[in-house]
């Protein structure tokens, strides 16, 4: 029987932690086997600030996903986000000793290693290096340099930088939860995989993922990531504004925002009022929906303005950099009523709400198709791409063990294990995409995950 490729994504957000187990069905679509969700305690604006609480929240989400699916989780692909993430554009080159030799993977790796030596601010580390266009001996706009000839190999890079301590804290939480870290990916990139089509990435598109603590931005053009940014505001700030503006508790403020909130104040009439139960026998409080919308509108405008500033910094007004596919909104904040119209009004760009249902199997639960789960779906897709066997059936674990003598023979024959491992790797490598960008991205993340694992092991 063919071994199932079960993938697991873990989205550690500011308001919720989602563990999602999935696999590809016979039609190449993502079949979700189980989802676990817990309230995110110990995370603020995408950064872990309480290890113990975060571990408990992760364990709760993992447990729920396991119970729903009947699978035991071994390892996860985790999304990295938070206000400490920043990106820079960098151009670098190498001079080759023999221009008559064909450019190979080693030349590109040499160039990548050179970029990794860039001096960063204290405490920062390069976590993501994405090559954009290559240039060989002055000939520009080359997407695949392998197999070509040339003396000077040059490339522009999109370099994502983050606080090393923040990423290691995430690794520590996962390890302490009893599971392994199999991969890292930038959360806006995971969301982009889940909700954007290849045509949109080619035409030029800005993905805005409005989460609880942060708003992530990823800009694509010609199928390549061009700009990323993290705005340290999200849906929680809107809730706080409602809480302060209406003098009510946080739980009521969140409920008001979700049920009656609108980003467009003109929609509500002056006489539309909602009654909130008073605390401890106090009189109920009446709140005007028009005032509620004004509070929400003011904060959403501020968030969208900051995001649009980043879009302008990318240079979308340049005809060559124009974002033809406009803006795609996703994340929990994208569910706010009339936010699409407000974003169109402020930016003057076509806008749509991004749902991850395009990649999901037809029988998927409607709740999973919500923008709320876009990042989690993207992380599961990334785990499938990495070909990890991240979970095993519970009943498979409980099967009777093989005789001890047989087990000893297998374990004590490392030569057999090595041969098997090599064969598996060869088979996988043939199936993977062979483009330079994909190969570099995968190699880089594998090495970075190994680096985190080494750090955690040595820290014991």
VOLUMVO-225073 format. One record per residue (C-alpha): x, y, z; residue in three letters; residue number from 1. Coordinates in steps of 0.5 Angstrom, whole numbers. Layout:
// VOLUMVO-225073
node px:X&py:Y&pz:Z&res:ALA&n:NUM
...
***
This chain:
// VOLUMVO-225073
node px:0&py:0&pz:0&res:UNK&n:1
node px:3&py:7&pz:-2&res:UNK&n:2
node px:5&py:11&pz:4&res:UNK&n:3
node px:0&py:17&pz:5&res:UNK&n:4
node px:3&py:24&pz:5&res:UNK&n:5
node px:0&py:27&pz:11&res:UNK&n:6
node px:2&py:35&pz:12&res:UNK&n:7
node px:1&py:39&pz:18&res:UNK&n:8
node px:1&py:47&pz:18&res:UNK&n:9
node px:1&py:51&pz:25&res:UNK&n:10
node px:-1&py:58&pz:25&res:UNK&n:11
node px:1&py:62&pz:31&res:UNK&n:12
node px:-3&py:68&pz:31&res:UNK&n:13
node px:-4&py:74&pz:36&res:UNK&n:14
node px:-11&py:72&pz:37&res:UNK&n:15
node px:-11&py:64&pz:35&res:UNK&n:16
node px:-7&py:58&pz:34&res:UNK&n:17
node px:-9&py:54&pz:29&res:UNK&n:18
node px:-7&py:47&pz:27&res:UNK&n:19
node px:-9&py:44&pz:21&res:UNK&n:20
node px:-8&py:37&pz:18&res:UNK&n:21
node px:-9&py:35&pz:11&res:UNK&n:22
node px:-7&py:31&pz:5&res:UNK&n:23
node px:-8&py:31&pz:-3&res:UNK&n:24
node px:-13&py:27&pz:-6&res:UNK&n:25
node px:-13&py:24&pz:-13&res:UNK&n:26
node px:-15&py:30&pz:-16&res:UNK&n:27
node px:-9&py:34&pz:-13&res:UNK&n:28
node px:-14&py:38&pz:-9&res:UNK&n:29
node px:-13&py:39&pz:-1&res:UNK&n:30
node px:-17&py:35&pz:3&res:UNK&n:31
node px:-17&py:37&pz:10&res:UNK&n:32
node px:-17&py:31&pz:15&res:UNK&n:33
node px:-17&py:35&pz:22&res:UNK&n:34
node px:-17&py:42&pz:25&res:UNK&n:35
node px:-15&py:45&pz:32&res:UNK&n:36
node px:-16&py:52&pz:34&res:UNK&n:37
node px:-14&py:55&pz:41&res:UNK&n:38
node px:-14&py:62&pz:44&res:UNK&n:39
node px:-7&py:65&pz:43&res:UNK&n:40
node px:-5&py:66&pz:50&res:UNK&n:41
node px:3&py:69&pz:50&res:UNK&n:42
node px:3&py:72&pz:43&res:UNK&n:43
node px:3&py:79&pz:42&res:UNK&n:44
node px:3&py:82&pz:35&res:UNK&n:45
node px:6&py:76&pz:32&res:UNK&n:46
node px:11&py:75&pz:37&res:UNK&n:47
node px:12&py:70&pz:43&res:UNK&n:48
node px:12&py:74&pz:50&res:UNK&n:49
node px:10&py:68&pz:54&res:UNK&n:50
node px:13&py:61&pz:53&res:UNK&n:51
node px:9&py:57&pz:58&res:UNK&n:52
node px:2&py:60&pz:56&res:UNK&n:53
node px:4&py:59&pz:48&res:UNK&n:54
node px:6&py:52&pz:49&res:UNK&n:55
node px:-1&py:51&pz:53&res:UNK&n:56
node px:-4&py:54&pz:47&res:UNK&n:57
node px:0&py:50&pz:42&res:UNK&n:58
node px:-2&py:43&pz:45&res:UNK&n:59
node px:-9&py:45&pz:46&res:UNK&n:60
node px:-10&py:46&pz:38&res:UNK&n:61
node px:-5&py:40&pz:37&res:UNK&n:62
node px:-10&py:36&pz:41&res:UNK&n:63
node px:-16&py:38&pz:38&res:UNK&n:64
node px:-13&py:37&pz:31&res:UNK&n:65
node px:-11&py:30&pz:33&res:UNK&n:66
node px:-18&py:28&pz:36&res:UNK&n:67
node px:-22&py:31&pz:30&res:UNK&n:68
node px:-17&py:27&pz:25&res:UNK&n:69
node px:-15&py:21&pz:28&res:UNK&n:70
node px:-8&py:22&pz:26&res:UNK&n:71
node px:-2&py:23&pz:31&res:UNK&n:72
node px:2&py:29&pz:29&res:UNK&n:73
node px:10&py:28&pz:29&res:UNK&n:74
node px:12&py:35&pz:26&res:UNK&n:75
node px:9&py:42&pz:23&res:UNK&n:76
node px:11&py:47&pz:18&res:UNK&n:77
node px:10&py:54&pz:22&res:UNK&n:78
node px:9&py:61&pz:19&res:UNK&n:79
node px:14&py:66&pz:22&res:UNK&n:80
node px:11&py:73&pz:22&res:UNK&n:81
node px:11&py:79&pz:27&res:UNK&n:82
node px:13&py:86&pz:28&res:UNK&n:83
node px:20&py:84&pz:28&res:UNK&n:84
node px:20&py:82&pz:20&res:UNK&n:85
node px:23&py:87&pz:15&res:UNK&n:86
node px:25&py:86&pz:8&res:UNK&n:87
node px:31&py:89&pz:4&res:UNK&n:88
node px:33&py:89&pz:-3&res:UNK&n:89
node px:40&py:87&pz:-5&res:UNK&n:90
node px:44&py:86&pz:-11&res:UNK&n:91
node px:50&py:82&pz:-11&res:UNK&n:92
node px:55&py:79&pz:-16&res:UNK&n:93
node px:60&py:74&pz:-17&res:UNK&n:94
node px:66&py:74&pz:-22&res:UNK&n:95
node px:67&py:67&pz:-25&res:UNK&n:96
node px:74&py:64&pz:-26&res:UNK&n:97
node px:72&py:60&pz:-33&res:UNK&n:98
node px:67&py:64&pz:-37&res:UNK&n:99
node px:67&py:58&pz:-42&res:UNK&n:100
node px:64&py:53&pz:-37&res:UNK&n:101
node px:57&py:53&pz:-36&res:UNK&n:102
node px:54&py:56&pz:-30&res:UNK&n:103
node px:51&py:51&pz:-25&res:UNK&n:104
node px:48&py:50&pz:-18&res:UNK&n:105
node px:54&py:51&pz:-15&res:UNK&n:106
node px:55&py:58&pz:-18&res:UNK&n:107
node px:48&py:60&pz:-15&res:UNK&n:108
node px:50&py:58&pz:-9&res:UNK&n:109
node px:56&py:62&pz:-8&res:UNK&n:110
node px:52&py:68&pz:-10&res:UNK&n:111
node px:47&py:66&pz:-4&res:UNK&n:112
node px:52&py:65&pz:1&res:UNK&n:113
node px:55&py:72&pz:-1&res:UNK&n:114
node px:48&py:75&pz:1&res:UNK&n:115
node px:48&py:71&pz:7&res:UNK&n:116
node px:54&py:75&pz:10&res:UNK&n:117
node px:51&py:81&pz:9&res:UNK&n:118
node px:52&py:85&pz:16&res:UNK&n:119
node px:45&py:86&pz:20&res:UNK&n:120
node px:43&py:90&pz:26&res:UNK&n:121
node px:45&py:87&pz:32&res:UNK&n:122
node px:40&py:81&pz:34&res:UNK&n:123
node px:38&py:80&pz:27&res:UNK&n:124
node px:39&py:75&pz:22&res:UNK&n:125
node px:37&py:73&pz:15&res:UNK&n:126
node px:31&py:68&pz:15&res:UNK&n:127
node px:29&py:68&pz:7&res:UNK&n:128
node px:33&py:70&pz:1&res:UNK&n:129
node px:29&py:70&pz:-5&res:UNK&n:130
node px:33&py:71&pz:-12&res:UNK&n:131
node px:29&py:75&pz:-17&res:UNK&n:132
node px:32&py:77&pz:-24&res:UNK&n:133
node px:39&py:75&pz:-26&res:UNK&n:134
node px:44&py:78&pz:-30&res:UNK&n:135
node px:50&py:75&pz:-34&res:UNK&n:136
node px:55&py:79&pz:-37&res:UNK&n:137
node px:50&py:85&pz:-37&res:UNK&n:138
node px:45&py:81&pz:-40&res:UNK&n:139
node px:39&py:83&pz:-36&res:UNK&n:140
node px:32&py:79&pz:-34&res:UNK&n:141
node px:34&py:72&pz:-34&res:UNK&n:142
node px:30&py:68&pz:-30&res:UNK&n:143
node px:34&py:61&pz:-31&res:UNK&n:144
node px:41&py:62&pz:-31&res:UNK&n:145
node px:43&py:55&pz:-30&res:UNK&n:146
node px:46&py:52&pz:-37&res:UNK&n:147
node px:48&py:59&pz:-40&res:UNK&n:148
node px:55&py:62&pz:-41&res:UNK&n:149
node px:58&py:68&pz:-37&res:UNK&n:150
node px:64&py:71&pz:-33&res:UNK&n:151
node px:60&py:76&pz:-29&res:UNK&n:152
node px:53&py:73&pz:-25&res:UNK&n:153
node px:49&py:78&pz:-22&res:UNK&n:154
node px:42&py:78&pz:-19&res:UNK&n:155
node px:37&py:82&pz:-15&res:UNK&n:156
node px:35&py:79&pz:-8&res:UNK&n:157
node px:29&py:80&pz:-4&res:UNK&n:158
node px:32&py:79&pz:3&res:UNK&n:159
node px:27&py:78&pz:9&res:UNK&n:160
node px:30&py:79&pz:16&res:UNK&n:161
node px:28&py:78&pz:23&res:UNK&n:162
node px:30&py:78&pz:30&res:UNK&n:163
node px:33&py:71&pz:31&res:UNK&n:164
node px:31&py:71&pz:39&res:UNK&n:165
node px:24&py:71&pz:36&res:UNK&n:166
node px:24&py:66&pz:32&res:UNK&n:167
node px:28&py:61&pz:37&res:UNK&n:168
node px:23&py:62&pz:42&res:UNK&n:169
node px:18&py:60&pz:37&res:UNK&n:170
node px:22&py:54&pz:36&res:UNK&n:171
node px:23&py:53&pz:43&res:UNK&n:172
node px:15&py:53&pz:44&res:UNK&n:173
node px:14&py:48&pz:39&res:UNK&n:174
node px:20&py:43&pz:41&res:UNK&n:175
node px:17&py:44&pz:48&res:UNK&n:176
node px:10&py:42&pz:46&res:UNK&n:177
node px:13&py:35&pz:44&res:UNK&n:178
node px:13&py:36&pz:36&res:UNK&n:179
node px:18&py:37&pz:31&res:UNK&n:180
node px:19&py:43&pz:27&res:UNK&n:181
node px:20&py:41&pz:20&res:UNK&n:182
node px:20&py:48&pz:16&res:UNK&n:183
node px:19&py:55&pz:17&res:UNK&n:184
node px:15&py:60&pz:12&res:UNK&n:185
node px:14&py:67&pz:12&res:UNK&n:186
node px:6&py:68&pz:13&res:UNK&n:187
node px:4&py:73&pz:8&res:UNK&n:188
node px:8&py:68&pz:3&res:UNK&n:189
node px:4&py:62&pz:6&res:UNK&n:190
node px:-3&py:66&pz:5&res:UNK&n:191
node px:-1&py:68&pz:-2&res:UNK&n:192
node px:0&py:61&pz:-4&res:UNK&n:193
node px:-7&py:59&pz:-1&res:UNK&n:194
node px:-11&py:65&pz:-4&res:UNK&n:195
node px:-7&py:68&pz:-10&res:UNK&n:196
node px:-7&py:65&pz:-17&res:UNK&n:197
node px:-1&py:64&pz:-22&res:UNK&n:198
node px:-4&py:69&pz:-27&res:UNK&n:199
node px:-5&py:74&pz:-21&res:UNK&n:200
node px:2&py:74&pz:-19&res:UNK&n:201
node px:4&py:75&pz:-26&res:UNK&n:202
node px:0&py:81&pz:-27&res:UNK&n:203
node px:2&py:84&pz:-21&res:UNK&n:204
node px:-2&py:84&pz:-14&res:UNK&n:205
node px:-1&py:86&pz:-7&res:UNK&n:206
node px:-4&py:81&pz:-2&res:UNK&n:207
node px:-6&py:84&pz:5&res:UNK&n:208
node px:-7&py:79&pz:10&res:UNK&n:209
node px:-11&py:83&pz:16&res:UNK&n:210
node px:-9&py:79&pz:22&res:UNK&n:211
node px:-11&py:80&pz:30&res:UNK&n:212
node px:-4&py:83&pz:32&res:UNK&n:213
node px:-1&py:85&pz:25&res:UNK&n:214
node px:-3&py:86&pz:18&res:UNK&n:215
node px:2&py:83&pz:13&res:UNK&n:216
node px:3&py:85&pz:6&res:UNK&n:217
node px:6&py:81&pz:0&res:UNK&n:218
node px:7&py:84&pz:-7&res:UNK&n:219
node px:8&py:80&pz:-13&res:UNK&n:220
node px:10&py:82&pz:-20&res:UNK&n:221
node px:12&py:77&pz:-26&res:UNK&n:222
node px:11&py:71&pz:-22&res:UNK&n:223
node px:16&py:74&pz:-17&res:UNK&n:224
node px:16&py:76&pz:-10&res:UNK&n:225
node px:18&py:84&pz:-10&res:UNK&n:226
node px:16&py:87&pz:-3&res:UNK&n:227
node px:14&py:84&pz:4&res:UNK&n:228
node px:12&py:88&pz:10&res:UNK&n:229
node px:9&py:87&pz:17&res:UNK&n:230
node px:5&py:93&pz:20&res:UNK&n:231
node px:4&py:92&pz:27&res:UNK&n:232
node px:-3&py:94&pz:27&res:UNK&n:233
node px:-9&py:89&pz:26&res:UNK&n:234
node px:-16&py:87&pz:28&res:UNK&n:235
node px:-15&py:87&pz:36&res:UNK&n:236
node px:-13&py:95&pz:35&res:UNK&n:237
node px:-20&py:96&pz:32&res:UNK&n:238
node px:-23&py:92&pz:38&res:UNK&n:239
node px:-19&py:96&pz:43&res:UNK&n:240
node px:-22&py:102&pz:40&res:UNK&n:241
node px:-29&py:100&pz:41&res:UNK&n:242
node px:-28&py:98&pz:48&res:UNK&n:243
node px:-25&py:105&pz:50&res:UNK&n:244
node px:-30&py:109&pz:45&res:UNK&n:245
node px:-36&py:105&pz:48&res:UNK&n:246
node px:-34&py:104&pz:55&res:UNK&n:247
node px:-35&py:96&pz:55&res:UNK&n:248
node px:-31&py:90&pz:56&res:UNK&n:249
node px:-27&py:87&pz:51&res:UNK&n:250
node px:-31&py:81&pz:50&res:UNK&n:251
node px:-37&py:85&pz:48&res:UNK&n:252
node px:-33&py:90&pz:44&res:UNK&n:253
node px:-31&py:84&pz:39&res:UNK&n:254
node px:-38&py:81&pz:39&res:UNK&n:255
node px:-40&py:88&pz:37&res:UNK&n:256
node px:-35&py:89&pz:31&res:UNK&n:257
node px:-36&py:82&pz:28&res:UNK&n:258
node px:-44&py:82&pz:28&res:UNK&n:259
node px:-45&py:89&pz:27&res:UNK&n:260
node px:-39&py:93&pz:25&res:UNK&n:261
node px:-38&py:96&pz:18&res:UNK&n:262
node px:-32&py:100&pz:15&res:UNK&n:263
node px:-37&py:105&pz:12&res:UNK&n:264
node px:-41&py:109&pz:17&res:UNK&n:265
node px:-45&py:112&pz:11&res:UNK&n:266
node px:-49&py:105&pz:11&res:UNK&n:267
node px:-52&py:106&pz:18&res:UNK&n:268
node px:-58&py:110&pz:20&res:UNK&n:269
node px:-58&py:115&pz:26&res:UNK&n:270
node px:-63&py:111&pz:30&res:UNK&n:271
node px:-60&py:104&pz:29&res:UNK&n:272
node px:-58&py:102&pz:36&res:UNK&n:273
node px:-56&py:96&pz:39&res:UNK&n:274
node px:-57&py:94&pz:47&res:UNK&n:275
node px:-51&py:91&pz:51&res:UNK&n:276
node px:-53&py:88&pz:58&res:UNK&n:277
node px:-50&py:91&pz:63&res:UNK&n:278
node px:-45&py:88&pz:68&res:UNK&n:279
node px:-47&py:86&pz:75&res:UNK&n:280
node px:-54&py:88&pz:75&res:UNK&n:281
node px:-52&py:95&pz:72&res:UNK&n:282
node px:-57&py:98&pz:67&res:UNK&n:283
node px:-56&py:95&pz:59&res:UNK&n:284
node px:-52&py:100&pz:55&res:UNK&n:285
node px:-55&py:103&pz:48&res:UNK&n:286
node px:-50&py:104&pz:43&res:UNK&n:287
node px:-51&py:107&pz:36&res:UNK&n:288
node px:-49&py:103&pz:30&res:UNK&n:289
node px:-47&py:109&pz:27&res:UNK&n:290
node px:-42&py:111&pz:32&res:UNK&n:291
node px:-39&py:104&pz:32&res:UNK&n:292
node px:-38&py:104&pz:25&res:UNK&n:293
node px:-34&py:111&pz:25&res:UNK&n:294
node px:-30&py:108&pz:31&res:UNK&n:295
node px:-28&py:102&pz:26&res:UNK&n:296
node px:-27&py:107&pz:20&res:UNK&n:297
node px:-22&py:111&pz:23&res:UNK&n:298
node px:-18&py:105&pz:25&res:UNK&n:299
node px:-19&py:101&pz:18&res:UNK&n:300
node px:-17&py:108&pz:14&res:UNK&n:301
node px:-10&py:108&pz:19&res:UNK&n:302
node px:-8&py:101&pz:17&res:UNK&n:303
node px:-10&py:101&pz:10&res:UNK&n:304
node px:-6&py:108&pz:9&res:UNK&n:305
node px:0&py:105&pz:12&res:UNK&n:306
node px:-1&py:99&pz:8&res:UNK&n:307
node px:-2&py:103&pz:2&res:UNK&n:308
node px:5&py:107&pz:4&res:UNK&n:309
node px:9&py:101&pz:3&res:UNK&n:310
node px:5&py:99&pz:-4&res:UNK&n:311
node px:8&py:106&pz:-6&res:UNK&n:312
node px:15&py:105&pz:-3&res:UNK&n:313
node px:15&py:99&pz:-8&res:UNK&n:314
node px:13&py:104&pz:-14&res:UNK&n:315
node px:7&py:101&pz:-17&res:UNK&n:316
node px:6&py:108&pz:-20&res:UNK&n:317
node px:12&py:106&pz:-25&res:UNK&n:318
node px:8&py:103&pz:-31&res:UNK&n:319
node px:13&py:97&pz:-31&res:UNK&n:320
node px:11&py:95&pz:-24&res:UNK&n:321
node px:4&py:97&pz:-24&res:UNK&n:322
node px:0&py:92&pz:-20&res:UNK&n:323
node px:-6&py:90&pz:-26&res:UNK&n:324
node px:-9&py:85&pz:-21&res:UNK&n:325
node px:-10&py:90&pz:-16&res:UNK&n:326
node px:-11&py:88&pz:-8&res:UNK&n:327
node px:-13&py:81&pz:-5&res:UNK&n:328
node px:-15&py:82&pz:2&res:UNK&n:329
node px:-15&py:76&pz:7&res:UNK&n:330
node px:-14&py:74&pz:14&res:UNK&n:331
node px:-20&py:75&pz:19&res:UNK&n:332
node px:-20&py:82&pz:18&res:UNK&n:333
node px:-22&py:81&pz:11&res:UNK&n:334
node px:-29&py:79&pz:14&res:UNK&n:335
node px:-31&py:86&pz:16&res:UNK&n:336
node px:-37&py:89&pz:13&res:UNK&n:337
node px:-35&py:94&pz:7&res:UNK&n:338
node px:-28&py:93&pz:8&res:UNK&n:339
node px:-27&py:92&pz:0&res:UNK&n:340
node px:-31&py:98&pz:-2&res:UNK&n:341
node px:-26&py:102&pz:3&res:UNK&n:342
node px:-20&py:99&pz:1&res:UNK&n:343
node px:-22&py:101&pz:-7&res:UNK&n:344
node px:-24&py:108&pz:-5&res:UNK&n:345
node px:-17&py:109&pz:-1&res:UNK&n:346
node px:-13&py:106&pz:-6&res:UNK&n:347
node px:-16&py:107&pz:-13&res:UNK&n:348
node px:-14&py:99&pz:-14&res:UNK&n:349
node px:-19&py:93&pz:-16&res:UNK&n:350
node px:-20&py:89&pz:-9&res:UNK&n:351
node px:-23&py:82&pz:-8&res:UNK&n:352
node px:-23&py:78&pz:-2&res:UNK&n:353
node px:-19&py:72&pz:-2&res:UNK&n:354
node px:-21&py:65&pz:0&res:UNK&n:355
node px:-17&py:59&pz:0&res:UNK&n:356
node px:-23&py:55&pz:-3&res:UNK&n:357
node px:-19&py:54&pz:-10&res:UNK&n:358
node px:-14&py:49&pz:-7&res:UNK&n:359
node px:-19&py:45&pz:-2&res:UNK&n:360
node px:-23&py:39&pz:-4&res:UNK&n:361
node px:-30&py:40&pz:-6&res:UNK&n:362
node px:-33&py:37&pz:1&res:UNK&n:363
node px:-29&py:41&pz:5&res:UNK&n:364
node px:-32&py:45&pz:11&res:UNK&n:365
node px:-35&py:52&pz:9&res:UNK&n:366
node px:-31&py:55&pz:16&res:UNK&n:367
node px:-25&py:52&pz:13&res:UNK&n:368
node px:-26&py:56&pz:6&res:UNK&n:369
node px:-26&py:63&pz:11&res:UNK&n:370
node px:-20&py:68&pz:10&res:UNK&n:371
node px:-19&py:67&pz:17&res:UNK&n:372
node px:-16&py:60&pz:15&res:UNK&n:373
node px:-12&py:62&pz:9&res:UNK&n:374
node px:-5&py:62&pz:13&res:UNK&n:375
node px:-6&py:55&pz:16&res:UNK&n:376
node px:-8&py:52&pz:9&res:UNK&n:377
node px:-2&py:55&pz:6&res:UNK&n:378
node px:2&py:52&pz:11&res:UNK&n:379
node px:-1&py:45&pz:10&res:UNK&n:380
node px:1&py:46&pz:2&res:UNK&n:381
node px:8&py:48&pz:4&res:UNK&n:382
node px:8&py:42&pz:8&res:UNK&n:383
node px:6&py:38&pz:2&res:UNK&n:384
node px:11&py:41&pz:-2&res:UNK&n:385
node px:16&py:39&pz:3&res:UNK&n:386
node px:14&py:32&pz:2&res:UNK&n:387
node px:14&py:31&pz:10&res:UNK&n:388
node px:10&py:25&pz:13&res:UNK&n:389
node px:8&py:30&pz:19&res:UNK&n:390
node px:3&py:25&pz:22&res:UNK&n:391
node px:1&py:18&pz:23&res:UNK&n:392
node px:-6&py:14&pz:24&res:UNK&n:393
node px:-7&py:13&pz:31&res:UNK&n:394
node px:-9&py:6&pz:30&res:UNK&n:395
node px:-2&py:5&pz:26&res:UNK&n:396
node px:1&py:7&pz:33&res:UNK&n:397
node px:-3&py:2&pz:37&res:UNK&n:398
node px:-1&py:-4&pz:32&res:UNK&n:399
node px:2&py:-10&pz:36&res:UNK&n:400
node px:10&py:-9&pz:35&res:UNK&n:401
node px:14&py:-13&pz:31&res:UNK&n:402
node px:19&py:-19&pz:35&res:UNK&n:403
node px:25&py:-15&pz:38&res:UNK&n:404
node px:30&py:-20&pz:34&res:UNK&n:405
node px:27&py:-17&pz:28&res:UNK&n:406
node px:27&py:-10&pz:30&res:UNK&n:407
node px:35&py:-11&pz:32&res:UNK&n:408
node px:37&py:-13&pz:25&res:UNK&n:409
node px:34&py:-7&pz:22&res:UNK&n:410
node px:37&py:-2&pz:27&res:UNK&n:411
node px:43&py:-5&pz:27&res:UNK&n:412
node px:44&py:-5&pz:19&res:UNK&n:413
node px:46&py:2&pz:18&res:UNK&n:414
node px:48&py:1&pz:11&res:UNK&n:415
node px:41&py:-2&pz:9&res:UNK&n:416
node px:38&py:5&pz:12&res:UNK&n:417
node px:43&py:9&pz:8&res:UNK&n:418
node px:41&py:6&pz:1&res:UNK&n:419
node px:34&py:7&pz:3&res:UNK&n:420
node px:34&py:14&pz:5&res:UNK&n:421
node px:38&py:15&pz:-2&res:UNK&n:422
node px:33&py:12&pz:-6&res:UNK&n:423
node px:27&py:16&pz:-3&res:UNK&n:424
node px:31&py:23&pz:-4&res:UNK&n:425
node px:33&py:21&pz:-11&res:UNK&n:426
node px:25&py:20&pz:-12&res:UNK&n:427
node px:23&py:26&pz:-9&res:UNK&n:428
node px:28&py:30&pz:-12&res:UNK&n:429
node px:25&py:28&pz:-19&res:UNK&n:430
node px:18&py:30&pz:-17&res:UNK&n:431
node px:20&py:37&pz:-15&res:UNK&n:432
node px:20&py:43&pz:-19&res:UNK&n:433
node px:27&py:44&pz:-22&res:UNK&n:434
node px:27&py:52&pz:-22&res:UNK&n:435
node px:33&py:55&pz:-19&res:UNK&n:436
node px:28&py:60&pz:-15&res:UNK&n:437
node px:25&py:54&pz:-12&res:UNK&n:438
node px:31&py:50&pz:-11&res:UNK&n:439
node px:35&py:56&pz:-7&res:UNK&n:440
node px:29&py:57&pz:-3&res:UNK&n:441
node px:28&py:50&pz:-1&res:UNK&n:442
node px:35&py:49&pz:1&res:UNK&n:443
node px:36&py:55&pz:5&res:UNK&n:444
node px:30&py:54&pz:9&res:UNK&n:445
node px:32&py:47&pz:10&res:UNK&n:446
node px:39&py:50&pz:13&res:UNK&n:447
node px:35&py:55&pz:17&res:UNK&n:448
node px:31&py:50&pz:20&res:UNK&n:449
node px:37&py:45&pz:22&res:UNK&n:450
node px:40&py:52&pz:25&res:UNK&n:451
node px:35&py:53&pz:29&res:UNK&n:452
node px:34&py:45&pz:32&res:UNK&n:453
node px:42&py:46&pz:33&res:UNK&n:454
node px:41&py:52&pz:37&res:UNK&n:455
node px:35&py:49&pz:41&res:UNK&n:456
node px:39&py:42&pz:42&res:UNK&n:457
node px:45&py:46&pz:45&res:UNK&n:458
node px:41&py:50&pz:49&res:UNK&n:459
node px:39&py:45&pz:53&res:UNK&n:460
***
